[in-house]
Amino acid sequence: MKPHAVLYQAAAYCLSYPDETFRERLGLLRAAAPELAEFLDHAAAEPAQDLAAHYVQVFDFKNRHSLYLSWWRDGDTRRRGMSLVRFKQVYRDHGMEFTGEELPDFLPAVLEFSAHAGPFLLREHRAGLELLRLALTDFGTPYASVLDAVCATLPGPSPKDRAEALALARSGPPREEVGLEPFGGLEPFGGPEPSGGLGPFGGRAPSAPAAAEDLAGIGENS
C-alpha cells in the first residue's frame, strides 16, 4: 500500500462538495485519518446547509482558492490545455481512465489517484498546493487544515509565505510534455456536483457505504 493512502483518500472526500453521504461518514473519516480531525470536527458541528454554503463561498467563485492544480501553474493560458492532457495521460499510464465531469486536475481526483499510485503528481504541483494552502489560511477557512495535512506528507518544509511559495513555483520540477497532443479530449469546465455526479475514474462517485469500504480496506492493508 502507498504511504499516506488513507489520508489522501479521506482528504479527497473532505475537499469535495459536502453532501449528505459525506456527513453520514464523518465518524469513519475521522477514525481513518486523525490528521484531518480539525476539519472533520468542524464539519460535524456545522449545520449541513451552512457547511455547503461555505464550500461554495470558498471554492466556487474564487480562482485564488482554485482546486484545479494546473491553474496555479498555467492560469487561463494555452499551456493549461497541455497540462490537462498530461493529467489524463498519467492516469491512463497507471491503468485508470478519467471519465469525471470535473477537469482531470481537480484536487480531489488527484488525491484519489495519489492514494493508489503515490503522490508524484502532488509533488509535481507542490507550489500550487502550497499557494492554495496559504490562500485558504489567509481566508480563515477550516479547509486550510486539510491542505496543511496533505502538504505535510510531501518532502521538505512547507513555504512560510506566498513569496517562498512563488519561489518554489519558479524552481519546480520539470515536466515531460513531448508527444502530448494539445487540447485532446477535454471535458468542458464544470463546478462541484452538489449530489455526487460521475466519479473521476469511471462509474458514479462512491456512495457512503462504498467510501467506507474503500477506507476500511486501505486501513486493513496499512
N, C-alpha and C positions, 0 to 999 in steps of 0.2 A: 504494500500500500504506500502511496506517495505521502511524504511528510506534510502535515497540516491539511490533509484532505478533508477531515471533518470540519475544520474551521472554514475552509473555502466554500464547502457546500452550504454550511449554515449561513455564512456571510452573503452568499448568493440569494438565499431566501430573504434575509433582512433587507437587502437593497432592492428587492422587487416590490411592486405595489402591495401594501399590506391588506390583503383581502381577508375574508372570514376564515379560510383554511389556514392562513398564516397565524391568526390569533389562536386557533384551536391547538396549534402545536408549539406555542411559546415555551411550555414546560419542557418538551422534548429538546428543542433547540438550546435551551439554557443548560440542560444536563449534558448535551453533547459537546457544546462549545462554551465553557465558562469564560473564555476570553471576551465573549460578547455580552456578558451579564449586564453591563451598564446600559446598553441599548435595550436589551430584552426586558429588563426590569421597567424601564421607561415605557416600552410598548405595552407591557401588561397593565400598567397603571393608567395609561391614557385611554379615554373613550375611543371606540373604534373610528367614529366619524372624524374625530379630531386628529387622530394619527394619520388617517388617509388624507385629510386636508393638508396636514403639514408636509406629507410626502410630495403632494402636488406643488405646494408652495416652494419647497426646496429644489425639486428636480425638474419640474415640467417647463418652467418658464425662464430659467436662468442658465445660460451657457456657462457662466462661471462656476456652476455646480454640475457640469455635464457628466453623465455616467457613460458617455461614449468616448473610449480611450483615445481613438485616433484624433478626435477634435483637439485634444490638448497639444498634440504634436503638429498637426497639419491645418487646424482651423477649417474654415469652409473654403478650401482651395482644391485645385485639381489633384494635388498629391494625395488627398484623402481617399479618392477613389482607388488608387493603387493600394493604399493601406487596408482598405476594407476587403479588397480582393485577396490580399495576403492572409488576413484572418481566416477567410473561408478556406483557402488552400491549406493552411496549417491544420485546420480541423479535419479536412479530408485526408491529409497525410497521416493523421492519427486514427483514421477509421471512423470519424464522426462527421456526418453530413449535417450542416447547419441549415435548418428549414424554418427558423423562427420568424415571427413578424417584426421583431426588432432588427436593427443592424447588427452585424456579427461582432462589432467591438463593444457591444453593451456589456458593462462590467459584470452584472450577474451571470451572463452567459460565459464570459471569460473565466470567472471564478468557478463555475460548474466544470468547465473544461479543465481548469488547473487542478481540481480535485482528482481528476482521473489521469491527467497527463503530466502533472508537475507545473511549477509556477514560472516557466520560462517566458511566457507572454507577459506575466505580471512584472518580471524583472525587466523585460524589454521596454515596458511602458511605466517604469518606476517613477520617472519625473512627472508624468501626468497624474499618477496615483497620489503622489505627494502634493502636487498643486491642488488637487481635489480635496485632499485631507486638510490642507491649510485653509482652503476656502470655506469648507464646512465648519472648521473650528472657529474661524472669524465670524461666521454667520450665527454661531451659537446653537447649532442643532445637535441632538443626541446621535444623529447619523455619523457624526465625526468619529465617534468611538469605534464604529465598525471599520472605518478606514484606518484608524490607529492600530487595530488588531491585525488587519491584513498587512499593512506596511511593516509591522514589527516582525513578520515572518521572513522578510526579504533581507539579504545580506547587507551589512553596514548600517550605520546610524541614519535615521531619517533627517532630512534637512530641517533646520530650526526655523527658517523663514522662507518667504517667497523668493528672495534673492538667491539663496542657496539652492532652492528647487529649480529655478531657471538656469542656474549654472549647471546643475545636473542634467537638465534637458539639453543644453548645448554640447555636453560631453557624453551623451548617452550612447548605448551600444549601437553599432551599425546594423542595418537590416539588408538582407539579400532580396532584391526585387527583380532579378533577371528572370525573364520568361513568364512574368505575370502579365496577363492582358488587362489593361485598364478598364474599369467600369463594367466588367463582365458579370452578369447575373446578380446585380444588387437589388434588394427589395427597396421600395420607397421608404422614406423615413417615417417612423411611427412612434407614438408616445406609449407610455406604460399601459398595459392592458388591465383595466380595473377588475376583470373577473378571471384572470389567468391567461387566456389566449393560447396560442400554439407554443409548445416548448421549443427551446432553441435548437435541439438536436433531434428533431423528428417526433411526431405524436404530440399529444396535448401536454401542457405543463403538468408536473406531478401533482396528484391530489394529496391531501393531507396524509392519508394512510401510506401512499407511495413515498412521500417525503420521509415519513417516519421509518419506513423500511430501508430507504437509502442511507439515512444517517445511522440507524442501528446497525446495518450491515457493515458500514465503514468502521464503526466503533468496535465491532466484534473482531475485525481483522487488524486492528491497530496494535 
